[in-house]
């Protein structure tokens, strides 16, 4: 039997292998916020997630999802990931 993974499954496997509590992560295209939410749970309260998207709609959707889930260790930034230095470093 062959196991077939989609891109989301594969990325979650990689996150599970390499991201630990306390890590700082970047979600470079937050879209609906699902991955940002997943990462925020993975890094825990001692970690942090920066989530970027150039779409105002995506930022609103992701921010709403994070508020509904009481996420306090993530920040949605409405800008292109190419400008990440202006927001994080």
C-alpha positions as protocol buffer text, in pm:
chain_id: "A"
residue {
  index: 1
  type: UNK
  ca { x: 0 y: 0 z: 0 }
}
residue {
  index: 2
  type: UNK
  ca { x: 130 y: 345 z: -93 }
}
residue {
  index: 3
  type: UNK
  ca { x: 86 y: 637 z: 147 }
}
residue {
  index: 4
  type: UNK
  ca { x: -8 y: 957 z: -29 }
}
residue {
  index: 5
  type: UNK
  ca { x: 42 y: 1292 z: 141 }
}
residue {
  index: 6
  type: UNK
  ca { x: -85 y: 1626 z: 29 }
}
residue {
  index: 7
  type: UNK
  ca { x: 124 y: 1938 z: 84 }
}
residue {
  index: 8
  type: UNK
  ca { x: -53 y: 2024 z: 411 }
}
residue {
  index: 9
  type: UNK
  ca { x: 9 y: 1676 z: 552 }
}
residue {
  index: 10
  type: UNK
  ca { x: 374 y: 1692 z: 456 }
}
residue {
  index: 11
  type: UNK
  ca { x: 426 y: 2036 z: 605 }
}
residue {
  index: 12
  type: UNK
  ca { x: 262 y: 1929 z: 933 }
}
residue {
  index: 13
  type: UNK
  ca { x: 490 y: 1623 z: 947 }
}
residue {
  index: 14
  type: UNK
  ca { x: 793 y: 1849 z: 907 }
}
residue {
  index: 15
  type: UNK
  ca { x: 663 y: 2088 z: 1172 }
}
residue {
  index: 16
  type: UNK
  ca { x: 603 y: 1800 z: 1410 }
}
residue {
  index: 17
  type: UNK
  ca { x: 959 y: 1679 z: 1358 }
}
residue {
  index: 18
  type: UNK
  ca { x: 1137 y: 2012 z: 1390 }
}
residue {
  index: 19
  type: UNK
  ca { x: 932 y: 2270 z: 1581 }
}
residue {
  index: 20
  type: UNK
  ca { x: 937 y: 2254 z: 1959 }
}
residue {
  index: 21
  type: UNK
  ca { x: 784 y: 2448 z: 2247 }
}
residue {
  index: 22
  type: UNK
  ca { x: 942 y: 2790 z: 2273 }
}
residue {
  index: 23
  type: UNK
  ca { x: 1026 y: 2820 z: 1904 }
}
residue {
  index: 24
  type: UNK
  ca { x: 968 y: 3137 z: 1702 }
}
residue {
  index: 25
  type: UNK
  ca { x: 807 y: 3065 z: 1365 }
}
residue {
  index: 26
  type: UNK
  ca { x: 696 y: 3252 z: 1055 }
}
residue {
  index: 27
  type: UNK
  ca { x: 388 y: 3164 z: 853 }
}
residue {
  index: 28
  type: UNK
  ca { x: 477 y: 3353 z: 535 }
}
residue {
  index: 29
  type: UNK
  ca { x: 130 y: 3330 z: 379 }
}
residue {
  index: 30
  type: UNK
  ca { x: -130 y: 3305 z: 654 }
}
residue {
  index: 31
  type: UNK
  ca { x: -435 y: 3272 z: 423 }
}
residue {
  index: 32
  type: UNK
  ca { x: -720 y: 3152 z: 649 }
}
residue {
  index: 33
  type: UNK
  ca { x: -497 y: 3120 z: 957 }
}
residue {
  index: 34
  type: UNK
  ca { x: -517 y: 2742 z: 998 }
}
residue {
  index: 35
  type: UNK
  ca { x: -140 y: 2694 z: 986 }
}
residue {
  index: 36
  type: UNK
  ca { x: -82 y: 2991 z: 1216 }
}
residue {
  index: 37
  type: UNK
  ca { x: -321 y: 2837 z: 1468 }
}
residue {
  index: 38
  type: UNK
  ca { x: -147 y: 2500 z: 1436 }
}
residue {
  index: 39
  type: UNK
  ca { x: 196 y: 2657 z: 1485 }
}
residue {
  index: 40
  type: UNK
  ca { x: 79 y: 2861 z: 1783 }
}
residue {
  index: 41
  type: UNK
  ca { x: -33 y: 2542 z: 1957 }
}
residue {
  index: 42
  type: UNK
  ca { x: 290 y: 2367 z: 1864 }
}
residue {
  index: 43
  type: UNK
  ca { x: 522 y: 2639 z: 2001 }
}
residue {
  index: 44
  type: UNK
  ca { x: 312 y: 2694 z: 2315 }
}
residue {
  index: 45
  type: UNK
  ca { x: 299 y: 3008 z: 2526 }
}
residue {
  index: 46
  type: UNK
  ca { x: 677 y: 3028 z: 2545 }
}
residue {
  index: 47
  type: UNK
  ca { x: 699 y: 3051 z: 2164 }
}
residue {
  index: 48
  type: UNK
  ca { x: 564 y: 3295 z: 1908 }
}
residue {
  index: 49
  type: UNK
  ca { x: 434 y: 3292 z: 1550 }
}
residue {
  index: 50
  type: UNK
  ca { x: 456 y: 3580 z: 1304 }
}
residue {
  index: 51
  type: UNK
  ca { x: 197 y: 3538 z: 1031 }
}
residue {
  index: 52
  type: UNK
  ca { x: 215 y: 3745 z: 714 }
}
residue {
  index: 53
  type: UNK
  ca { x: -10 y: 3791 z: 415 }
}
residue {
  index: 54
  type: UNK
  ca { x: -48 y: 4074 z: 166 }
}
residue {
  index: 55
  type: UNK
  ca { x: -423 y: 4017 z: 136 }
}
residue {
  index: 56
  type: UNK
  ca { x: -638 y: 4229 z: 369 }
}
residue {
  index: 57
  type: UNK
  ca { x: -908 y: 3960 z: 350 }
}
residue {
  index: 58
  type: UNK
  ca { x: -665 y: 3687 z: 455 }
}
residue {
  index: 59
  type: UNK
  ca { x: -539 y: 3899 z: 745 }
}
residue {
  index: 60
  type: UNK
  ca { x: -894 y: 3961 z: 868 }
}
residue {
  index: 61
  type: UNK
  ca { x: -983 y: 3593 z: 838 }
}
residue {
  index: 62
  type: UNK
  ca { x: -667 y: 3475 z: 1016 }
}
residue {
  index: 63
  type: UNK
  ca { x: -700 y: 3737 z: 1290 }
}
residue {
  index: 64
  type: UNK
  ca { x: -1060 y: 3636 z: 1350 }
}
residue {
  index: 65
  type: UNK
  ca { x: -966 y: 3268 z: 1378 }
}
residue {
  index: 66
  type: UNK
  ca { x: -689 y: 3346 z: 1626 }
}
residue {
  index: 67
  type: UNK
  ca { x: -923 y: 3564 z: 1839 }
}
residue {
  index: 68
  type: UNK
  ca { x: -1192 y: 3294 z: 1842 }
}
residue {
  index: 69
  type: UNK
  ca { x: -931 y: 3048 z: 1969 }
}
residue {
  index: 70
  type: UNK
  ca { x: -787 y: 3292 z: 2227 }
}
residue {
  index: 71
  type: UNK
  ca { x: -440 y: 3279 z: 2071 }
}
residue {
  index: 72
  type: UNK
  ca { x: -201 y: 3523 z: 2237 }
}
residue {
  index: 73
  type: UNK
  ca { x: 130 y: 3397 z: 2100 }
}
residue {
  index: 74
  type: UNK
  ca { x: 83 y: 3498 z: 1735 }
}
residue {
  index: 75
  type: UNK
  ca { x: 71 y: 3821 z: 1540 }
}
residue {
  index: 76
  type: UNK
  ca { x: -89 y: 3871 z: 1198 }
}
residue {
  index: 77
  type: UNK
  ca { x: 97 y: 4120 z: 982 }
}
residue {
  index: 78
  type: UNK
  ca { x: -70 y: 4246 z: 666 }
}
residue {
  index: 79
  type: UNK
  ca { x: 226 y: 4280 z: 432 }
}
residue {
  index: 80
  type: UNK
  ca { x: 418 y: 4078 z: 177 }
}
residue {
  index: 81
  type: UNK
  ca { x: 663 y: 3825 z: 322 }
}
residue {
  index: 82
  type: UNK
  ca { x: 937 y: 3999 z: 125 }
}
residue {
  index: 83
  type: UNK
  ca { x: 910 y: 4283 z: 380 }
}
residue {
  index: 84
  type: UNK
  ca { x: 949 y: 4059 z: 684 }
}
residue {
  index: 85
  type: UNK
  ca { x: 1261 y: 4242 z: 802 }
}
residue {
  index: 86
  type: UNK
  ca { x: 1059 y: 4558 z: 860 }
}
residue {
  index: 87
  type: UNK
  ca { x: 830 y: 4376 z: 1104 }
}
residue {
  index: 88
  type: UNK
  ca { x: 1039 y: 4119 z: 1286 }
}
residue {
  index: 89
  type: UNK
  ca { x: 1410 y: 4196 z: 1279 }
}
